[in-house]
């Protein structure tokens, strides 16, 4: 009787575990999905560009850039970082920011604008944080430290 009870308990735990695993896969979309996949990311980047233009703290840093190329590269980069099927093929961060002398204030302003663009697109706060977390390791390359 004791062995039968243990077997039933083990089977019950396995069934519950399997159900939990299935729930995890269906109930928690990937970061890429939470950002709206490639089209959603492209919209976030477009909104970010408008915010950059309006932001006197950083708009001069972006004067003269190829807006279309910047949009494509940043969309690809965020898509790749979020686990999407994209490949970023732009320049390395250190190279593309080498002569910009980005200050902490400018870096924070861009991050603030990215968050605003994500909020404008109803991206959940958890997904925003997960994307920012993936961008943080790029900070030393952008700041040329």
SVG drawing of the C-alpha trace seen along z (x, -y; Angstrom):
<svg xmlns="http://www.w3.org/2000/svg" viewBox="-2 -72 40 74">
<polyline fill="none" stroke="black" stroke-width="0.4" points="0.0,0.0 2.8,-2.4 4.5,-1.8 1.2,-2.4 0.8,-5.7 4.3,-6.7 3.8,-5.8 0.5,-7.8 2.3,-10.8 5.2,-10.6 2.8,-10.4 0.8,-13.3 4.0,-15.4 5.1,-14.5 1.7,-15.5 1.7,-18.8 5.3,-19.5 4.4,-18.8 1.4,-21.1 3.5,-23.8 6.1,-23.6 3.4,-23.9 1.9,-26.9 5.3,-28.6 5.7,-28.2 2.3,-29.5 1.9,-32.2 5.2,-34.0 6.0,-35.4 9.6,-36.1 11.1,-39.5 11.0,-39.7 7.3,-38.9 6.6,-41.4 8.3,-44.1 5.9,-43.4 8.4,-41.4 10.3,-43.2 7.4,-45.5 6.9,-46.5 10.6,-47.2 10.7,-49.2 7.8,-51.4 9.6,-51.8 12.7,-52.9 10.8,-55.3 9.1,-56.9 12.6,-57.1 13.9,-59.0 11.1,-61.6 12.0,-61.9 15.7,-62.4 14.9,-65.2 12.9,-67.0 15.5,-66.5 18.0,-69.3 20.2,-67.2 21.1,-64.8 19.7,-66.0 23.1,-67.6 24.8,-64.2 22.6,-62.8 22.8,-65.7 23.7,-64.6 23.2,-60.9 21.6,-58.7 18.2,-58.4 17.1,-55.5 20.3,-53.5 20.2,-54.3 16.6,-53.1 17.4,-49.9 20.6,-49.2 19.0,-50.0 15.9,-47.9 18.1,-45.0 20.2,-45.4 17.2,-45.5 15.6,-42.7 18.7,-40.5 19.3,-41.5 15.7,-40.6 16.1,-37.1 14.5,-37.8 15.6,-36.3 17.4,-39.4 21.2,-40.0 22.8,-43.3 25.3,-44.1 26.2,-47.7 29.5,-48.9 30.8,-47.9 29.6,-50.2 33.1,-51.5 33.8,-52.3 30.5,-54.1 30.7,-56.2 34.5,-56.9 34.3,-60.6 31.0,-61.4 32.3,-61.9 29.0,-60.8 28.4,-62.1 26.5,-60.3 23.7,-62.9 23.4,-62.2 23.5,-58.4 20.8,-58.7 18.7,-61.0 18.8,-58.4 17.8,-55.6 15.0,-57.8 13.7,-58.4 13.9,-54.7 11.7,-54.0 9.3,-56.7 9.0,-55.2 8.4,-51.8 5.7,-53.3 4.1,-55.0 3.8,-51.6 2.4,-49.9 5.4,-47.7 5.1,-46.1 7.5,-47.5 9.0,-44.0 9.9,-43.8 11.3,-47.3 13.5,-46.4 14.6,-43.2 15.6,-45.2 17.5,-47.8 19.3,-45.0 20.5,-43.7 21.7,-47.2 23.6,-47.9 26.7,-45.8 27.1,-48.2 27.5,-51.2 31.3,-51.0 31.7,-50.8 29.4,-53.8 31.1,-55.9 34.5,-54.8 35.7,-53.9"/>
</svg>
